[in-house]
């Protein structure tokens, strides 16, 4: 297991140890920047990638994750009277510490991706960045079902797991087919 996935599992465990409202606030506060990083990477794919199939996936990532960011932001406001920034300040230190390696990895990976030349090489680098990014979101989201107070969040977390895992499998297939080792 990679260090990144181990970090995601530790984060999921830390989330799962929180009482329902605190879990919801911490998860929502963490998922907003996570989705924003995926959107940023997907925008780079649209600008610099070469594969129409991958560009279509990037468009889907941008659309679906921006909608989820809006929904999550609304839930924080409606359910808890919080902005995303205020919610982040309320995340317990242990949960912040568990999430820190993923945040560092996301920032570094997004910046590194911006240095890759446009074209097929960028497509490959994009998939190699988004696969572990999506895997961490799926792992973190497994902490929510059965622990969240709001059924809508339980449902969203299950949808995140399913959608991210499906995209990971598709990208693994494309990597294998387009860039055989």
Backbone as CSV, one residue per row, in Angstrom:
resi,resn,N_x,N_y,N_z,CA_x,CA_y,CA_z,C_x,C_y,C_z
1,UNK,0.848,-1.175,0.000,0.000,0.000,0.000,0.894,1.238,0.000
2,UNK,0.539,2.196,-0.833,1.336,3.420,-0.923,1.178,4.254,0.348
3,UNK,2.142,5.128,0.575,2.061,6.033,1.722,0.842,6.940,1.622
4,UNK,0.498,7.331,0.389,-0.659,8.195,0.188,-1.952,7.480,0.596
5,UNK,-2.107,6.232,0.170,-3.311,5.488,0.550,-3.328,5.187,2.047
6,UNK,-2.163,4.938,2.624,-2.101,4.728,4.072,-2.557,6.006,4.788
7,UNK,-2.128,7.154,4.288,-2.548,8.427,4.858,-4.060,8.604,4.731
8,UNK,-4.608,8.242,3.569,-6.059,8.350,3.365,-6.809,7.446,4.338
9,UNK,-6.286,6.263,4.578,-6.946,5.347,5.528,-6.870,5.895,6.949
10,UNK,-5.726,6.457,7.319,-5.604,7.059,8.648,-6.564,8.235,8.800
11,UNK,-6.704,9.006,7.723,-7.654,10.122,7.735,-9.085,9.604,7.898
12,UNK,-9.434,8.553,7.163,-10.780,7.975,7.268,-11.034,7.457,8.685
13,UNK,-10.055,6.833,9.290,-10.204,6.344,10.668,-10.404,7.521,11.620
14,UNK,-9.596,8.569,11.444,-9.734,9.754,12.300,-11.118,10.381,12.139
15,UNK,-11.606,10.460,10.906,-12.955,10.979,10.684,-13.988,10.097,11.370
16,UNK,-13.851,8.786,11.189,-14.814,7.836,11.749,-14.878,7.859,13.262
17,UNK,-13.837,8.363,13.898,-13.823,8.451,15.362,-14.536,9.688,15.890
18,UNK,-14.938,10.587,14.991,-15.633,11.808,15.405,-17.124,11.544,15.557
19,UNK,-17.795,12.276,16.470,-19.259,12.187,16.529,-19.858,12.763,15.241
20,UNK,-21.066,12.362,14.907,-21.712,12.697,13.643,-21.546,14.123,13.143
21,UNK,-21.968,15.150,13.900,-21.834,16.515,13.392,-20.373,16.923,13.135
22,UNK,-19.469,16.522,14.009,-18.056,16.865,13.824,-17.488,16.125,12.612
23,UNK,-17.895,14.881,12.417,-17.475,14.128,11.225,-17.957,14.837,9.971
24,UNK,-19.215,15.232,9.964,-19.762,15.910,8.785,-18.991,17.187,8.477
25,UNK,-18.778,18.006,9.479,-18.082,19.273,9.258,-16.661,19.044,8.761
26,UNK,-15.946,18.102,9.372,-14.559,17.827,8.972,-14.503,17.242,7.566
27,UNK,-15.393,16.310,7.267,-15.401,15.688,5.944,-15.724,16.726,4.866
28,UNK,-16.763,17.511,5.096,-17.158,18.521,4.114,-16.057,19.565,3.932
29,UNK,-15.466,20.005,5.029,-14.393,21.001,4.946,-13.192,20.452,4.182
30,UNK,-12.923,19.158,4.301,-11.801,18.549,3.595,-12.094,18.228,2.143
31,UNK,-13.344,17.901,1.840,-13.680,17.508,0.478,-13.709,18.704,-0.473
32,UNK,-13.987,19.884,0.035,-14.012,21.066,-0.842,-12.650,21.298,-1.500
33,UNK,-11.550,21.402,-0.749,-10.257,21.594,-1.423,-9.820,20.369,-2.220
34,UNK,-10.255,19.193,-1.802,-9.917,17.983,-2.542,-10.561,18.031,-3.926
35,UNK,-11.839,18.358,-3.976,-12.526,18.491,-5.261,-11.945,19.648,-6.069
36,UNK,-11.616,20.749,-5.410,-11.050,21.899,-6.125,-9.728,21.520,-6.799
37,UNK,-8.930,20.685,-6.147,-7.673,20.231,-6.757,-7.948,19.364,-7.982
38,UNK,-8.949,18.498,-7.907,-9.309,17.670,-9.069,-9.784,18.547,-10.226
39,UNK,-10.564,19.559,-9.915,-11.037,20.495,-10.939,-9.854,21.214,-11.580
40,UNK,-8.900,21.643,-10.773,-7.713,22.334,-11.313,-6.928,21.414,-12.244
41,UNK,-6.760,20.156,-11.849,-6.041,19.214,-12.709,-6.829,18.947,-13.993
42,UNK,-8.142,18.827,-13.879,-8.981,18.565,-15.052,-8.945,19.745,-16.022
43,UNK,-8.882,20.949,-15.498,-8.764,22.126,-16.375,-7.447,22.099,-17.142
44,UNK,-6.400,21.615,-16.493,-5.127,21.478,-17.186,-5.240,20.445,-18.318
45,UNK,-5.972,19.361,-18.062,-6.166,18.343,-19.108,-6.899,18.950,-20.299
46,UNK,-7.927,19.743,-20.052,-8.655,20.365,-21.158,-7.736,21.273,-21.978
47,UNK,-6.866,21.981,-21.302,-5.991,22.933,-21.985,-4.806,22.258,-22.671
48,UNK,-4.328,21.133,-22.127,-3.049,20.614,-22.600,-3.065,19.158,-23.024
49,UNK,-4.177,18.480,-22.788,-4.256,17.073,-23.164,-4.551,16.894,-24.636
50,UNK,-4.492,15.629,-25.081,-4.697,15.355,-26.511,-5.781,14.320,-26.787
51,UNK,-6.178,13.536,-25.811,-7.144,12.458,-26.017,-8.578,12.946,-25.786
52,UNK,-9.445,12.819,-26.801,-10.838,13.271,-26.626,-11.554,12.560,-25.477
53,UNK,-11.279,11.272,-25.297,-11.933,10.518,-24.221,-11.553,11.086,-22.851
54,UNK,-10.288,11.429,-22.722,-9.801,11.955,-21.455,-10.297,13.386,-21.234
55,UNK,-10.392,14.153,-22.313,-10.951,15.503,-22.202,-12.424,15.437,-21.772
56,UNK,-13.156,14.460,-22.288,-14.558,14.296,-21.877,-14.639,13.954,-20.392
57,UNK,-13.734,13.086,-19.920,-13.715,12.767,-18.496,-13.371,14.017,-17.691
58,UNK,-12.423,14.811,-18.166,-12.040,16.040,-17.467,-13.236,16.993,-17.376
59,UNK,-13.990,17.121,-18.455,-15.184,17.966,-18.423,-16.178,17.463,-17.391
60,UNK,-16.335,16.135,-17.320,-17.244,15.549,-16.329,-16.746,15.825,-14.910
61,UNK,-15.444,15.679,-14.682,-14.877,15.959,-13.360,-15.164,17.404,-12.966
62,UNK,-14.917,18.327,-13.878,-15.146,19.749,-13.590,-16.611,19.999,-13.251
63,UNK,-17.504,19.495,-14.073,-18.935,19.719,-13.859,-19.423,19.083,-12.558
64,UNK,-19.149,17.799,-12.383,-19.692,17.083,-11.222,-19.071,17.565,-9.909
65,UNK,-17.766,17.814,-9.918,-17.140,18.197,-8.654,-17.428,19.655,-8.296
66,UNK,-17.597,20.521,-9.287,-18.040,21.886,-8.973,-19.451,21.876,-8.387
67,UNK,-20.328,21.018,-8.916,-21.681,20.901,-8.346,-21.615,20.394,-6.911
68,UNK,-20.731,19.411,-6.671,-20.601,18.889,-5.313,-20.028,19.941,-4.371
69,UNK,-19.077,20.739,-4.836,-18.535,21.819,-4.000,-19.650,22.785,-3.611
70,UNK,-20.498,23.133,-4.557,-21.629,24.031,-4.256,-22.581,23.394,-3.258
71,UNK,-22.896,22.129,-3.468,-23.810,21.423,-2.559,-23.209,21.347,-1.157
72,UNK,-21.940,20.974,-1.076,-21.260,20.837,0.213,-21.206,22.184,0.936
73,UNK,-20.875,23.238,0.205,-20.827,24.571,0.790,-22.196,24.962,1.335
74,UNK,-23.240,24.651,0.577,-24.601,24.930,1.034,-24.968,24.147,2.282
75,UNK,-24.574,22.878,2.330,-24.851,22.073,3.518,-24.145,22.631,4.748
76,UNK,-22.887,23.021,4.602,-22.189,23.603,5.751,-22.952,24.817,6.269
77,UNK,-23.424,25.654,5.360,-24.163,26.854,5.755,-25.515,26.493,6.376
78,UNK,-26.278,25.636,5.680,-27.631,25.296,6.130,-27.622,24.477,7.418
79,UNK,-26.790,23.465,7.471,-26.790,22.560,8.622,-26.065,23.127,9.833
80,UNK,-24.996,23.901,9.593,-24.138,24.317,10.709,-23.861,25.814,10.782
81,UNK,-24.366,26.594,9.819,-24.120,28.024,9.818,-22.645,28.367,9.619
82,UNK,-21.939,27.520,8.872,-20.494,27.678,8.690,-20.129,27.950,7.237
83,UNK,-19.086,28.736,7.057,-18.434,28.822,5.756,-17.417,27.682,5.701
84,UNK,-16.959,27.325,4.506,-15.913,26.290,4.437,-14.672,26.665,5.253
85,UNK,-14.295,27.940,5.222,-13.113,28.387,5.957,-13.301,28.203,7.458
86,UNK,-14.471,28.593,7.962,-14.739,28.436,9.389,-14.811,26.954,9.765
87,UNK,-15.409,26.149,8.912,-15.478,24.713,9.192,-14.070,24.123,9.298
88,UNK,-13.157,24.561,8.422,-11.780,24.044,8.470,-11.101,24.383,9.798
89,UNK,-11.432,25.547,10.375,-10.811,25.907,11.653,-11.325,25.051,12.795
90,UNK,-12.451,24.395,12.613,-13.039,23.570,13.669,-12.626,22.103,13.591
91,UNK,-11.918,21.727,12.547,-11.502,20.334,12.400,-10.491,20.014,13.500
92,UNK,-10.726,18.948,14.256,-9.793,18.593,15.332,-8.369,18.397,14.803
93,UNK,-7.412,18.744,15.650,-6.002,18.696,15.265,-5.596,17.314,14.758
94,UNK,-6.040,16.265,15.411,-5.662,14.907,14.992,-6.144,14.605,13.573
95,UNK,-7.316,15.101,13.220,-7.857,14.894,11.880,-7.066,15.737,10.877
96,UNK,-6.741,16.963,11.247,-5.910,17.808,10.377,-4.563,17.144,10.115
97,UNK,-3.971,16.584,11.153,-2.674,15.917,11.017,-2.776,14.706,10.106
98,UNK,-3.858,13.964,10.209,-4.044,12.781,9.358,-4.232,13.190,7.899
99,UNK,-4.855,14.335,7.669,-5.119,14.798,6.306,-3.924,15.520,5.686
100,UNK,-3.016,16.019,6.497,-1.904,16.848,6.027,-1.074,16.214,4.905
101,UNK,-0.687,14.933,4.992,0.097,14.360,3.884,-0.662,14.367,2.553
102,UNK,-1.967,14.174,2.591,-2.754,14.203,1.356,-2.787,15.618,0.785
103,UNK,-2.923,16.612,1.651,-2.951,18.002,1.200,-1.622,18.376,0.547
104,UNK,-0.539,18.011,1.185,0.788,18.290,0.626,0.954,17.604,-0.721
105,UNK,0.550,16.341,-0.798,0.654,15.590,-2.050,-0.172,16.259,-3.143
106,UNK,-1.413,16.668,-2.835,-2.275,17.312,-3.837,-1.643,18.592,-4.365
107,UNK,-1.138,19.414,-3.472,-0.532,20.681,-3.884,0.694,20.437,-4.759
108,UNK,1.535,19.524,-4.344,2.754,19.212,-5.095,2.422,18.618,-6.456
109,UNK,1.479,17.701,-6.490,1.113,17.030,-7.737,0.483,17.999,-8.729
110,UNK,-0.391,18.863,-8.263,-1.022,19.846,-9.155,0.040,20.778,-9.731
111,UNK,0.972,21.203,-8.901,2.047,22.080,-9.384,2.954,21.348,-10.366
112,UNK,3.299,20.099,-10.064,4.169,19.317,-10.945,3.495,19.073,-12.288
113,UNK,2.209,18.834,-12.273,1.467,18.583,-13.504,1.557,19.781,-14.444
114,UNK,1.595,20.965,-13.879,1.652,22.170,-14.716,2.976,22.302,-15.472
115,UNK,3.963,21.487,-15.134,5.261,21.550,-15.823,5.387,20.526,-16.949
116,UNK,4.389,19.649,-17.086,4.455,18.604,-18.102,4.039,19.190,-19.459
117,UNK,4.798,18.903,-20.519,4.452,19.421,-21.843,3.081,18.934,-22.320
118,UNK,2.429,19.753,-23.126,1.124,19.399,-23.699,1.260,18.199,-24.615
119,UNK,0.139,17.483,-24.788,0.107,16.347,-25.705,-0.037,15.024,-24.983
120,UNK,0.309,13.928,-25.654,0.130,12.591,-25.072,0.849,12.398,-23.734
121,UNK,2.009,13.005,-23.592,2.737,12.874,-22.326,1.944,13.518,-21.189
122,UNK,1.252,14.618,-21.499,0.429,15.255,-20.472,-0.739,14.343,-20.095
123,UNK,-1.372,13.729,-21.097,-2.482,12.807,-20.809,-2.048,11.733,-19.822
124,UNK,-0.890,11.157,-20.078,-0.374,10.100,-19.208,-0.134,10.645,-17.787
125,UNK,0.525,11.793,-17.696,0.810,12.384,-16.389,-0.478,12.752,-15.648
126,UNK,-1.472,13.240,-16.388,-2.765,13.575,-15.781,-3.393,12.340,-15.143
127,UNK,-3.441,11.246,-15.871,-4.036,10.030,-15.316,-3.235,9.523,-14.122
128,UNK,-1.923,9.587,-14.220,-1.081,9.119,-13.117,-1.238,9.995,-11.876
129,UNK,-1.678,11.222,-12.045,-1.949,12.110,-10.910,-3.368,11.930,-10.378
130,UNK,-4.320,11.792,-11.287,-5.718,11.743,-10.860,-6.081,10.392,-10.241
131,UNK,-5.465,9.322,-10.681,-5.787,8.012,-10.097,-5.578,8.019,-8.579
132,UNK,-4.387,8.336,-8.075,-4.244,8.333,-6.614,-5.070,9.428,-5.933
133,UNK,-5.281,10.534,-6.625,-6.123,11.597,-6.073,-7.541,11.076,-5.841
134,UNK,-8.100,10.428,-6.847,-9.442,9.852,-6.708,-9.465,8.738,-5.660
135,UNK,-8.427,7.930,-5.616,-8.391,6.843,-4.636,-8.461,7.390,-3.215
136,UNK,-7.771,8.497,-2.948,-7.821,9.060,-1.600,-9.213,9.588,-1.264
137,UNK,-9.893,10.179,-2.254,-11.263,10.660,-2.014,-12.191,9.498,-1.702
138,UNK,-12.032,8.409,-2.453,-12.880,7.234,-2.225,-12.634,6.650,-0.836
139,UNK,-11.375,6.532,-0.454,-11.053,5.982,0.868,-11.609,6.885,1.966
140,UNK,-11.380,8.183,1.861,-11.876,9.112,2.881,-13.400,9.051,2.974
141,UNK,-14.066,8.909,1.840,-15.533,8.895,1.822,-16.124,7.667,2.486
142,UNK,-15.345,6.593,2.605,-15.863,5.388,3.268,-16.101,5.611,4.753
143,UNK,-15.550,6.678,5.318,-15.752,6.963,6.736,-17.149,7.506,7.028
144,UNK,-17.840,7.976,6.001,-19.090,8.715,6.221,-20.323,7.820,6.374
145,UNK,-20.608,6.901,5.437,-21.852,6.135,5.549,-21.973,5.412,6.896
146,UNK,-23.124,5.613,7.498,-23.384,5.004,8.791,-22.934,5.859,9.970
147,UNK,-22.189,6.925,9.703,-21.708,7.784,10.782,-22.234,9.220,10.682
148,UNK,-22.617,9.627,9.486,-23.112,10.989,9.294,-24.520,11.122,9.851
149,UNK,-24.869,12.318,10.239,-26.195,12.625,10.763,-27.211,12.748,9.629
150,UNK,-26.800,13.334,8.527,-27.701,13.630,7.416,-27.623,12.550,6.340
151,UNK,-28.772,12.013,5.988,-28.825,10.976,4.956,-28.268,11.461,3.619
152,UNK,-28.476,12.731,3.315,-27.968,13.267,2.046,-26.452,13.144,1.970
153,UNK,-25.773,13.321,3.090,-24.313,13.188,3.093,-23.902,11.728,2.982
154,UNK,-24.628,10.841,3.653,-24.353,9.408,3.488,-24.443,9.020,2.014
155,UNK,-25.486,9.503,1.357,-25.686,9.197,-0.066,-24.565,9.790,-0.912
156,UNK,-24.208,11.041,-0.665,-23.142,11.677,-1.436,-21.829,10.912,-1.270
157,UNK,-21.503,10.525,-0.063,-20.251,9.796,0.171,-20.239,8.489,-0.616
158,UNK,-21.356,7.785,-0.629,-21.437,6.547,-1.407,-21.282,6.826,-2.900
159,UNK,-21.858,7.926,-3.360,-21.725,8.305,-4.770,-20.284,8.673,-5.112
160,UNK,-19.607,9.349,-4.202,-18.205,9.702,-4.431,-17.373,8.431,-4.576
161,UNK,-17.571,7.481,-3.681,-16.815,6.221,-3.750,-17.042,5.549,-5.102
162,UNK,-18.288,5.421,-5.505,-18.612,4.732,-6.760,-18.055,5.484,-7.969
163,UNK,-18.266,6.786,-8.032,-17.831,7.571,-9.196,-16.315,7.611,-9.313
164,UNK,-15.643,7.852,-8.189,-14.187,7.963,-8.229,-13.558,6.614,-8.584
165,UNK,-14.082,5.535,-8.013,-13.537,4.212,-8.333,-13.773,3.844,-9.792
166,UNK,-14.921,4.211,-10.342,-15.195,3.932,-11.757,-14.228,4.701,-12.660
167,UNK,-13.974,5.957,-12.335,-13.034,6.737,-13.142,-11.612,6.198,-13.005
168,UNK,-11.244,5.749,-11.816,-9.918,5.148,-11.619,-9.760,3.926,-12.514
169,UNK,-10.757,3.075,-12.537,-10.669,1.864,-13.374,-10.588,2.218,-14.848
170,UNK,-11.347,3.215,-15.283,-11.293,3.635,-16.681,-9.905,4.174,-17.021
171,UNK,-9.351,4.997,-16.150,-8.024,5.554,-16.423,-6.945,4.472,-16.401
172,UNK,-7.076,3.503,-15.531,-6.105,2.386,-15.525,-6.164,1.630,-16.849
173,UNK,-7.351,1.425,-17.365,-7.502,0.758,-18.660,-6.853,1.591,-19.755
174,UNK,-7.122,2.895,-19.759,-6.519,3.759,-20.773,-5.000,3.780,-20.661
175,UNK,-4.485,3.851,-19.452,-3.023,3.818,-19.290,-2.447,2.538,-19.889
176,UNK,-3.090,1.440,-19.599,-2.629,0.144,-20.118,-2.716,0.093,-21.639
177,UNK,-3.826,0.573,-22.176,-4.038,0.504,-23.640,-3.201,1.526,-24.409
178,UNK,-3.074,2.729,-23.879,-2.422,3.814,-24.610,-0.917,3.903,-24.346
179,UNK,-0.490,3.438,-23.175,0.921,3.564,-22.784,1.440,2.228,-22.240
180,UNK,1.451,1.200,-23.084,1.910,-0.100,-22.582,3.374,-0.019,-22.125
181,UNK,3.646,-0.685,-21.048,5.018,-0.662,-20.505,5.959,-1.519,-21.335
